[in-house]
Amino acid sequence: MNGVVEIAGPDRSRLSDLMQRYFKVTGDARTVFADESALYFGAQLAADTLLPGGQAHLGTMYFDAWFERSQSRTQTAH
């Protein structure tokens, strides 16, 4: 009760890497540039700050599989 439950995917990826993969799959020619000094809501973050802790519940679906599944659902809905 009133606890925190961490969930995460099975693979660790930087948001910039996920966006670049998304752009590639969708045919978007833009390039993503990660800014290591960018602030996150005013705070400087370490590379592992937003990663889950040791007690996190890890999913089993990787980003590419999730994206492919979400695209097929979107295409069949139209």
N, C-alpha and C positions, 0 to 999 in steps of 0.2 A: 504494500500500500504506500502510495506517494513515493515510490522508488523510481529509479531511472533504469530503463531497459535499452541497451544499445543494440542496434541492428546494423549489419553491414553486408555488403556483397562479398563473395569469396575472393575477389581480386582487388588489389590496391591500385588505384589510379589517381593521378592528379586531375583536377577538373579541366585544366587546359588540355590535357591529353584526351580526355573523353570528348571535349568539344571538337578537337581536331579530327578525331575518328568519326564523329557525327557529321561534320562537314564533308569529309571524304565520301562517306556512304551516301549522303544526300546530293552529291555533285556540286557542293558549294566550294568555290575556288579560294575563299578567304583562308588566310593563315592565322593561327592563334599564336600569340607571343606571351609567354608567362613572365610576369613581373615579380621577382622574388621579394622586392621591397614594398609591394603593394600592401596596404593595410586592409584588414578584415574588420569592418565596423570599428575602425580606429585603432585596432591592435595589431602589432607585428606578430605573426605566427611562425612557429618553427615548422619544419617539413612534416612532422608527425602530429601536430596539435589536433587536427580534426579526425585522426584515425581512432577507431574504437579501441577500448581497453581489452584486457585479456578475457573478460567475462562476456564479451559481445556474442550475440546470436548471429552466426554467419549464414547467409543465404547460400543457395547452390547454383543459382543462375548467373552466368557471367554477362557483362554488359552487351557484348555482341549478340548473344542469344536472346537477351531481353529485347534489344532494339529490333532484331529481326522479327520476333514475335509481335511486338507492338506495331510494327509497320504492316504486317500481314493483317492484323485486326483492323487497322485504320483503313486499309485498302478494301477490305470486304464490307466495311460499314457504309461505304459510299455507293 
